Amino acid sequence: MKLQILKEIDNSYVREIATSYLELNVLIDEGNQIAIENKDLFVAAIKLYERGCHFFIRAGLICVIQNENRFQTHHKERSENFGKV
């Protein structure tokens, strides 16, 4: 799937997530049962983007950024909030 708007996305993670999300929805529209069962796969990433955040992966950690300011947390806070969106 090649859309011009996807080429304009600078962040490679965002571009791949957007492409994969569109591909998943095409499969859902086609009635693919595996895609239908996994329709919520991108909910967490979409919620981050809706809240003005983006993320990247560094050294095996997902780093979330909002308004160009990195969230700085202690390891304890990070583990307590792991997976929360």
Backbone bond lengths (Angstrom), bond angles and torsions (degrees), N, CA, C in turn:
res aa  C-N    CA-C-N  psi(-1)  N-CA   C-N-CA  omega(-1)  CA-C   N-CA-C  phi
1 M - - - 1.450 - - 1.536 107.93 -
2 K 1.316 116.41 119.24 1.454 121.02 -179.52 1.528 108.96 -122.31
3 L 1.294 116.93 109.12 1.460 122.45 176.21 1.513 108.29 -116.26
4 Q 1.320 117.49 140.57 1.464 121.94 -178.67 1.523 111.36 -57.49
5 I 1.328 117.50 -41.00 1.463 120.42 -176.54 1.533 111.39 -62.11
6 L 1.328 116.97 -32.30 1.464 119.89 178.70 1.526 111.08 -67.26
7 K 1.315 116.81 -32.06 1.467 120.64 179.08 1.525 111.57 -67.92
8 E 1.333 116.74 -21.97 1.461 121.59 -178.15 1.533 112.81 -83.73
9 I 1.320 117.99 -8.11 1.464 121.78 -179.59 1.522 108.39 -82.05
10 D 1.346 116.55 119.06 1.462 121.42 -176.89 1.523 113.08 -76.04
11 N 1.323 117.01 -39.36 1.464 122.09 -176.18 1.529 109.38 -74.96
12 S 1.334 116.63 118.56 1.467 120.36 -175.80 1.528 112.29 -64.08
13 Y 1.343 118.28 -34.37 1.470 120.54 177.45 1.527 110.15 -64.58
14 V 1.306 116.77 -45.97 1.468 121.36 -179.13 1.529 109.64 -63.50
15 R 1.329 116.83 -43.00 1.460 120.85 -179.57 1.536 110.97 -61.96
16 E 1.327 117.04 -44.75 1.460 120.25 -179.99 1.527 111.93 -68.70
17 I 1.321 117.02 -37.95 1.466 120.17 177.57 1.525 110.08 -65.33
18 A 1.325 117.19 -44.24 1.467 120.48 179.25 1.530 110.61 -62.65
19 T 1.317 117.49 -43.77 1.462 121.74 178.84 1.531 110.60 -62.58
20 S 1.323 116.45 -46.86 1.461 120.61 -179.69 1.523 111.97 -64.95
21 Y 1.333 116.46 -37.56 1.465 120.78 177.94 1.524 110.29 -62.84
22 L 1.322 117.34 -44.51 1.467 121.40 178.20 1.531 111.26 -64.32
23 E 1.331 116.72 -41.50 1.460 120.47 178.35 1.531 111.21 -63.91
24 L 1.340 116.63 -40.83 1.460 121.01 177.76 1.529 110.42 -60.30
25 N 1.326 116.50 -43.21 1.457 119.94 -179.26 1.527 112.81 -68.39
26 V 1.321 118.27 -32.42 1.465 120.72 173.90 1.529 109.11 -63.18
27 L 1.332 116.49 -44.62 1.468 120.32 178.96 1.526 111.34 -63.37
28 I 1.328 116.80 -39.22 1.471 120.67 176.89 1.524 109.57 -61.87
29 D 1.335 116.88 -45.70 1.465 121.14 178.97 1.530 111.73 -60.86
30 E 1.330 116.34 -30.69 1.470 120.86 179.21 1.526 111.87 -81.81
31 G 1.341 117.17 -5.54 1.462 120.98 178.14 1.518 114.85 87.10
32 N 1.330 118.14 16.98 1.457 121.89 179.48 1.531 109.18 -65.68
33 Q 1.328 116.53 118.92 1.461 121.08 -174.00 1.525 112.70 -64.68
34 I 1.313 118.30 -39.14 1.471 120.95 179.39 1.524 110.10 -63.91
35 A 1.327 116.98 -42.60 1.469 120.86 177.78 1.519 110.50 -63.60
36 I 1.325 117.19 -42.17 1.462 121.30 179.57 1.527 110.58 -61.45
37 E 1.320 116.89 -41.71 1.468 121.17 179.11 1.526 112.64 -66.78
38 N 1.333 117.06 -22.34 1.468 122.06 -177.69 1.521 112.43 -113.16
39 K 1.327 117.24 26.34 1.458 121.31 -175.14 1.531 113.10 -62.87
40 D 1.325 118.62 -22.50 1.466 122.33 -179.22 1.530 113.11 -92.45
41 L 1.299 117.12 11.42 1.463 122.45 -174.76 1.530 113.57 -56.07
42 F 1.324 117.57 -34.00 1.458 121.23 -174.18 1.523 114.21 -103.01
43 V 1.331 118.11 8.33 1.472 121.76 -175.57 1.528 111.76 -57.91
44 A 1.314 118.39 -46.07 1.475 120.72 -177.73 1.530 111.59 -62.19
45 A 1.327 117.21 -45.26 1.469 120.52 179.82 1.523 110.59 -64.95
46 I 1.320 117.42 -40.82 1.466 120.47 179.53 1.520 110.84 -63.45
47 K 1.335 117.16 -40.71 1.471 120.22 178.30 1.529 110.90 -61.89
48 L 1.325 117.30 -40.46 1.464 120.20 177.29 1.528 110.50 -60.20
49 Y 1.331 117.02 -47.56 1.459 121.19 -178.68 1.518 111.13 -64.33
50 E 1.336 117.25 -40.01 1.463 120.75 179.19 1.528 111.59 -62.82
51 R 1.320 116.36 -29.40 1.466 121.25 -179.77 1.526 112.00 -89.09
52 G 1.309 117.47 9.15 1.458 121.69 177.20 1.513 114.17 81.42
53 C 1.298 117.47 19.15 1.474 121.54 -179.32 1.525 109.82 -103.61
54 H 1.298 114.40 164.08 1.450 121.04 165.47 1.517 107.37 -145.70
55 F 1.321 117.01 170.54 1.455 119.00 -176.02 1.519 110.49 -143.08
56 F 1.315 113.50 163.57 1.452 120.74 173.52 1.520 107.14 -147.40
57 I 1.315 115.98 164.02 1.458 120.85 -178.84 1.518 107.88 -111.02
58 R 1.320 115.93 127.88 1.460 121.63 178.10 1.522 108.19 -140.16
59 A 1.287 116.65 127.94 1.462 123.40 178.50 1.531 111.49 53.65
60 G 1.335 116.29 37.90 1.448 120.82 177.27 1.514 115.26 78.98
61 L 1.330 118.10 3.56 1.465 121.95 179.16 1.522 109.67 -110.64
62 I 1.312 116.56 144.59 1.456 120.85 173.50 1.523 107.67 -88.91
63 C 1.315 116.88 119.59 1.455 122.63 179.92 1.532 108.45 -104.20
64 V 1.335 116.02 123.65 1.460 121.56 -178.29 1.514 108.85 -103.87
65 I 1.339 116.29 133.86 1.462 122.29 -178.69 1.519 108.68 -124.54
66 Q 1.326 115.94 136.34 1.461 121.56 174.76 1.519 108.05 -128.96
67 N 1.305 117.03 133.31 1.468 122.70 179.11 1.521 111.84 52.41
68 E 1.311 116.68 38.14 1.462 123.28 178.55 1.530 113.95 62.83
69 N 1.318 118.69 11.69 1.470 121.95 175.37 1.519 108.75 -110.95
70 R 1.305 116.52 123.63 1.463 119.17 -179.60 1.516 109.45 -72.79
71 F 1.329 114.27 139.29 1.463 119.32 174.40 1.519 107.50 -73.88
72 Q 1.298 117.05 121.63 1.445 121.74 179.37 1.524 108.12 -105.97
73 T 1.302 116.37 116.51 1.457 119.89 179.68 1.515 109.52 -131.65
74 H 1.300 115.23 160.11 1.456 120.41 173.93 1.520 108.20 -80.85
75 H 1.322 116.89 161.34 1.460 120.65 -178.44 1.522 111.70 -57.29
76 K 1.330 117.87 -39.01 1.460 121.30 -179.47 1.529 109.82 -62.79
77 E 1.330 117.76 -47.09 1.459 121.14 178.94 1.515 110.60 -62.75
78 R 1.313 116.64 -39.68 1.454 121.10 -179.12 1.525 110.03 -61.95
79 S 1.341 118.17 -44.66 1.448 120.26 -177.79 1.533 111.17 -72.05
80 E 1.336 118.97 -33.17 1.455 121.38 178.65 1.525 111.37 -69.00
81 N 1.328 117.00 -31.00 1.455 121.34 -176.91 1.520 112.95 -100.03
82 F 1.312 117.75 6.58 1.455 121.09 -176.85 1.526 110.34 -58.91
83 G 1.309 116.33 127.83 1.449 121.67 176.73 1.504 114.73 86.83
84 K 1.334 118.83 -9.33 1.456 120.80 179.46 1.507 109.30 -82.91
85 V 1.313 116.21 139.42 1.468 121.04 179.29 1.499 108.73 -121.66
